[in-house]
Amino acid sequence: MCQPNCSSCKYFCQHYTFDRKRIFRVYCGHCTYPKIKPKKPDAKICGNYISKEPDEKAFVSKEYLSRALLDYITKLELLPEIQSLNEE
């Protein structure tokens, strides 16, 4: 059995980056207890460690999430509709 680390803690928030087509997990994050501080996912646990409880309903694959987010972003209408100059 592997040792628990920060990435399996309830208070650890993973950081991500986004390019034009995909979302990537980066090798850093932060701990939110008792205040925000930078952490690496494989750092040793501290005295505030609480194991994340897996939530079967919340699980989605990274690929699905990447596609869904990209679809959502591309469907946003951030510019006003262009109107024809020939309208009367």
C-alpha positions as CSV (number, residue, x, y, z in Angstrom):
1,M,0.0,0.0,0.0
2,C,1.4,3.5,-0.9
3,Q,1.9,6.2,1.7
4,P,-0.7,9.0,1.9
5,N,0.5,12.3,0.6
6,C,-0.9,15.8,0.1
7,S,-2.7,14.9,-3.2
8,S,-4.9,12.5,-1.2
9,C,-5.8,15.1,1.4
10,K,-9.2,16.9,1.7
11,Y,-7.5,20.3,1.9
12,F,-5.2,19.9,-1.1
13,C,-6.3,21.8,-4.3
14,Q,-4.6,20.7,-7.5
15,H,-3.5,23.4,-10.0
16,Y,-4.2,23.1,-13.7
17,T,-3.3,24.9,-16.9
18,F,-5.2,25.2,-20.1
19,D,-4.0,25.4,-23.7
20,R,-6.2,25.8,-26.8
21,K,-7.2,22.1,-26.8
22,R,-6.5,20.5,-23.4
23,I,-6.4,20.9,-19.7
24,F,-3.2,19.8,-18.0
25,R,-2.5,19.0,-14.3
26,V,0.7,20.8,-13.2
27,Y,3.0,19.6,-10.5
28,C,1.9,22.0,-7.8
29,G,-1.2,23.0,-5.8
30,H,-2.0,24.5,-2.5
31,C,-3.3,23.6,1.0
32,T,-6.3,25.4,2.3
33,Y,-5.9,24.6,6.0
34,P,-5.7,26.7,8.1
35,K,-4.5,29.2,5.4
36,I,-3.5,28.9,1.8
37,K,0.1,27.8,1.3
38,P,1.8,26.2,-1.7
39,K,2.3,22.4,-1.7
40,K,3.5,19.7,-4.1
41,P,1.2,16.7,-4.6
42,D,3.7,14.2,-3.3
43,A,4.7,16.2,-0.2
44,K,4.6,14.4,3.2
45,I,1.3,14.8,5.1
46,C,1.1,17.1,8.0
47,G,-0.9,17.0,11.3
48,N,-4.0,18.4,9.5
49,Y,-4.3,15.6,7.0
50,I,-7.8,14.3,6.4
51,S,-8.2,11.6,3.7
52,K,-10.5,12.6,0.7
53,E,-13.5,10.4,0.6
54,P,-14.1,9.2,-2.9
55,D,-17.4,10.4,-4.3
56,E,-18.6,8.1,-7.0
57,K,-21.1,10.6,-8.3
58,A,-18.5,13.3,-8.7
59,F,-16.0,11.3,-10.8
60,V,-15.5,12.3,-14.4
61,S,-12.5,11.5,-16.6
62,K,-10.0,14.2,-17.4
63,E,-10.7,13.7,-21.1
64,Y,-14.4,14.3,-20.7
65,L,-13.8,17.3,-18.5
66,S,-11.4,18.8,-21.0
67,R,-13.8,18.3,-23.9
68,A,-16.8,19.7,-22.0
69,L,-14.8,22.8,-20.9
70,L,-13.5,23.4,-24.4
71,D,-17.0,23.1,-25.9
72,Y,-18.4,25.5,-23.3
73,I,-15.7,28.1,-23.9
74,T,-16.1,27.9,-27.6
75,K,-19.9,28.4,-27.4
76,L,-19.6,31.5,-25.3
77,E,-20.7,34.5,-27.3
78,L,-18.2,37.1,-26.0
79,L,-18.7,39.6,-28.9
80,P,-21.9,41.4,-29.9
81,E,-23.7,40.1,-32.9
82,I,-22.5,41.8,-36.2
83,Q,-25.3,43.6,-37.9
84,S,-25.4,44.2,-41.6
85,L,-24.8,47.7,-42.8
86,N,-27.5,47.3,-45.5
87,E,-30.4,47.0,-43.0
88,E,-33.1,49.6,-43.5
